[in-house]
Amino acid sequence: MTVNTLPPEISHNSQLSTISVFYTLLIPALILWYVYWRISRKQLVELAEKLPGPKGWPIIGNALDLTGTPHGIVNITCHSFYKKIVFSEIFSRLYSHTHNFDNVMKIWVGPKLFIFLTDPRDVEVILSSHVHIDKSNEYRLFEPWLGNGLLISTGQKWRAHRKLIAPTFHLNVLKGFIDLFNANSRATVDKLHKLGDKTFDCHDYMSEATVEMLLETAMGVSKKTQDKSGFEYAMAVMKMCDILHARHTKLWLKPDWIFKLTKYGDIQEKLLDVIHSLTRKVVKSKMEAWNKGIRGSTAEVPDDIKSNQKKEETQAKTVVEGVSFGQSTGLKDDLDVEDNDIGEKKRLAFLDLMIEASQNGVVITSEEIKEQVDTIMFEGHDTTAAGSSFFLSLMASHPEIQERVIQEMDEIFGDSDRPATFADTLEMKYLERCLLETLRIFPPVPIIARQLRHNVKLASGDYMLPAGCTVIVATIRVHRRPDLYANPEQFNPDNFLPERTANRHYYGFIPFSAGPRSCVGRKYAMLKLKILLSTIMRNFRIRSDLTEKDFKLQSDIILKREEDNIGQEIDEFIKLGMFYGFGPIDWWWLGQQILMQTIKLSDDYTKDDNKRKTVTKYLYGKFLLENMNNESEAHDYLHEARHLATGKLWRVRELDIGQESVFKECCKLLYKILMAMGKKIAKSDPMQAIRLYAIAEKHAADACIIPEQVDAILLQGLCTMDTGNANSALLMFSKAIFFCNNLKLTEKLCETNIYFALAYVKVGKSDEAVKVLKKLLLEAEQNNLPFYVAQANKFIGEYYLNEGKPHMATPFLMKALEKFHELEDISNREQTKNLAAISAGQELLPKYVAVILKCNYGSGFENVFKINKWKDCREMFWDDGNLSSNDSGQSLIDFLAGRITMGKYKRTVGSRSYADFDPEVLRLAIEKRRKNGRPYRKLSKKYGISASTI
Ligand code: HEM
């Protein structure tokens, strides 16, 4: 041991000096690193200095602009039109910076240089190039999810796979999907009808619909391939996007090793499990169909929709150009190749083609297929879900425009509810303009990032972008340029009148990007959106309490609308309810009122997948149980909360509740309630108690509380024994033993073994019981569990006593007595003392009787007392003690009385039972007779000891 002999102030000073040495070394090290970095990246730094951008700090640059909450709200005013748009904090900071710089803006985030482009001429330089196709490092975070799929890959791999995949989204392939688009759109409308007049978040429904359509079309499998709806997958994708967004904005989360140590790492793993399990199922199911010779989608199309297929096929040669399918007028890419360029073989849908390619050669491996399926599932669903949700929101906030869309639908379809055909989609001119305008004002992919390997000269001015920087094409800013769109912040479908689009720069509208790395799914997206949205508009009028200026945008990977205020309000209520209901102040009645109101408020709130509703019901159930002792009502609330939380990964930690998951917490409380209910009725109605314990057991298993699960099994076993079915009880106890052994629950194992032995006794297998007890004794001794050592000894002793082998019983009982005494377990100690006394007594009894028989006639009893006195306190055998006053005689009587009280161990001597002795009477009688000088004879006779024998 070392002793610090320095006085405290000296020790403190030495700590200070260590810290100051550290800083003295750190600061020059940082300066040196900075100088080295500037020299090694001289060209990058010099070219960057010529670019405009907001002022930053030394070393960290503008990194502070990227801190803050992605969901925090600030109001900003756009420079020219004074129209308020509410964006999230980071998003709005960057967005407003871009207004201060005309076409180009640079920011430094530590050593990383980002350059934002907003001029379509510059955007063209980057996007039309076959050289600048590398994605920026930020896309690396997608890798655990999307692998090296089309979105992320580069170089030869990207080129080869793009060539393979692009034709699978050719218009002629897409026309074959129309029936499925119609069928799924109808299914969505049916779901919406069921909601009646309720307000709901359309994004959830759009997400589910787009996932299911992708599965049935591009993947060619039935949506029934997965057990659950597309909703679960869509929610997992949304949460994954939140995590990726957090990693983009919280710089310390970027290194993988730190990320994995955080809660985000854990959550990501679980989400990827949900996502990848769907992909695996999809590929497996398609592979099986392929091996059976089935090509095309295996999804079923209802008959009334199928009937249009023939008519559609005759229109297959229609060639469509222009904005109808998302491309700017005049631009062509690899998706726009003519029909004749596509051989019959290439006109397979996406996953069919992938599987064929993997079987016919080395073009693509099965791992690569999985990566591409993940990529298409993500890119194809979240983007269209966002686009369609924005469309519906805008319809609601512009009723006059909505009416024009509905009017167009009436003109095309009249009163018929027939499914839409491809020709119909070409007729939907106004809806199409509304859709394009939606994608302009709220582009689902708001920015595109590329890594530059070479210097690039810009077209808009005398600027050079240095190799090594990240270029960001700020689509959302390009789309809101006043020189391209009059009143750019205004939703105006006429921006896409043919005469206006014809005069606009090709790269002034790029929701799907453009050039060689443009979106492969743009035609697919447009066709699907037209069918889905037209079906909805033919069935509903959309209303919303929000106007466009209330929209809050989330600076996410995919642009989305922020959560509304109701969710936040419920969160606040929950916190208040918890504070008053469970807090330190005794205001539970206020807590109860708040929780009851929160239940009402959250009952109709379904857009968070019922999370808040579930949490509130859970809290109220807990309140009723803990504060009101109202088990049955608490049970109902908790049961409902548990049901709603089943299969959900909700962490209630965000709401400061601090449990692992609502589901598990509900199960724990339900377990408690059912066990308590069971115990209350176990005596009067053991059958019902068994049922309650069985449900409690299931809850304990769900909550992963195994010792509690074992308790529930033990109680089932005990009740089963009470019903006289000891054989079933044995089975239950062996189940409990199995759990205890597996999980090394030694103490529980000991307890269970005691019940196990008891059940053996009940079925008449006492020898088995004693084997179990001996094993238990060993186990308890090895694990130093004195209570179970005592219990085992006691029961083994009792067993031998019952067997009529007191000489074997006594050592065990004496050991048990000693242990209970040490443990100060009074009740067990007293019981064991009696047993030990009986056992020892039984051992000695024949000897006592023999001695009495040997004693002479007149003093038989006196001698018995003397023997006993000698046994207890080693008094001289020949000393004539005073029987009436000392306790030696009393101890014999007690001994006899002990046997009498223990009843079950009673033995008879001669013709009389010891049970007939009244110790007090006996003592007084002996005393009296002795004093009268007529000792013992009659008394002996009275108590059945015959005079002749004596
Ligand atoms: C409204 C709907 C959609 C929008 C706004 C959209 C937008 C975009 C954008 C802007 C890019 C370029 C991203 C970048 O370079 O960082 C892109 C790429 C991509 N999109 Fe889409 N997309 C949509 C729908 C779809 C659909 C439905 C699919 C598939 C079925 C799809 C598949 C892809 C793929 C695979 C890429 C990567 C292409 C490559 O790098 O070669 N997208 N999308």
Boltz pocket constraint, residues with backbone or C-beta under 6 A from the ligand:
constraints:
  - pocket:
      binder: B
      contacts: [[A, 150], [A, 151], [A, 152], [A, 162], [A, 218], [A, 375], [A, 376], [A, 379], [A, 380], [A, 381], [A, 383], [A, 384], [A, 387], [A, 443], [A, 444], [A, 445], [A, 447], [A, 448], [A, 449], [A, 510], [A, 511], [A, 512], [A, 513], [A, 516], [A, 517], [A, 518], [A, 519], [A, 520], [A, 521], [A, 522], [A, 524], [A, 525]]
      max_distance: 6.0
